Amino acid sequence: MRAILHVDMDAFYASVEQNDRPELRGKPLIVGGDSRRGVAAAASYEARQYGVRSAMPTREALQRCPHLIIVPPRMERYRQVSEIVFGVFREYTPLVEGLSLDEAFLDVTASQALFGTAPVIAQRIKAQIRERTGLTASVGIAHNKLLAKIASDLDKPNGLHHIQLTQVTQTLDPLPVSRLPGVGPKTWARLDSAGIRTFGDLRLAPDCVLSPLFGRHASRMRDRASGLDERPVQPEVIEQHISVEETYDTDLTAPEQLRTELARLSDRVGARLRGKSFEGGTVSIKVRRGDFSTYTRSRSFEPPTADTGAILSIAQILLERWHAEYPGSSVRLLGVGIGALVPATQLDLFAPAASTPPVGLMLPDPSRAAARLDPTLDEIRARFGESAVRRASNLDRAAKNDGFSDLRRR
Ligand SMILES: [Mg+2]
């Protein structure tokens, strides 16, 4: 039988801030944009007592807790701490599947011969994370990923919960279906309308109830409610998607503004992709209008790329098509993402051009010259900060939009 841990740092960004800045300890805070249009990226446990949650608009969070402290995010610092935490994981097993900066599955089946039983390993990992970072983590233990993930949430914060094979049904049955990973509000509503509120309800629901709701996925839903999951821990998939997005204080309306922002976001996505030595085969954009309706568009291509110019040209095509569908829209949030990630092919800066342009798309400039330039810009950026380097095309457009840079929030 496999032994899987799901380790999840408690209120990660908020806890890092409280740990780094003692004056914030014991205080309700969120990490996020301080503008009235921002969103909470994380909420401290003190803030959660007021009903403040991550992903909640800052404005609403402030209504619930007027003395809430808003701390601007420091992603670099969170990445640093994350590396320490993942370093602890890798001391116990090479089979680490990161889900985000603060969350991972660990397959410790074989590690038990060396380090002790899975609960012993979990205790040691928690203690070492605490020692090296000052932070607490919650750990779920089970024989599969689904149950481990559910378990890590049961005793949060600083939790340790082991779901044994013999306890699966009694542990899961009373839980609300909202605890089932991957089930969103739309599905809850459908389940609720069918009178299904708990895992037990779902596990015991007959086909005639589930089939109309989920079609061919009905039996899979029932399996999950029963705690069945065969997915292996996949260590090579470090990230499946990299994206950046920005919410603007003032809605963007001019096409030129949108293009400038798209170039900036594509550049950031490309830099992160190259920083992690990945290439991606799907580019996506996310657009939220002034009326909060949100759209995503994506497009896949071959071969995968990490080139900013290629990412931008696809993002531009997607945005132009979206804009044609919704002419005159004002945009409050814009995002660019890249998925279908694969490890980057070794890029030799001095090798002759040897790549073929992506199939099925006419890219304005897929030349290797651009690919050679990108890593150079990344290095300068790493040394002197992101603002040190702007692509000329970015600068041109920014210059044309006088004062536009004031609209940005970082
Ligand atoms: Mg977490």
Boltz pocket constraint, residues with backbone or C-beta under 6 A from the ligand:
constraints:
  - pocket:
      binder: B
      contacts: [[A, 8], [A, 9], [A, 10], [A, 11], [A, 12], [A, 102], [A, 103]]
      max_distance: 6.0
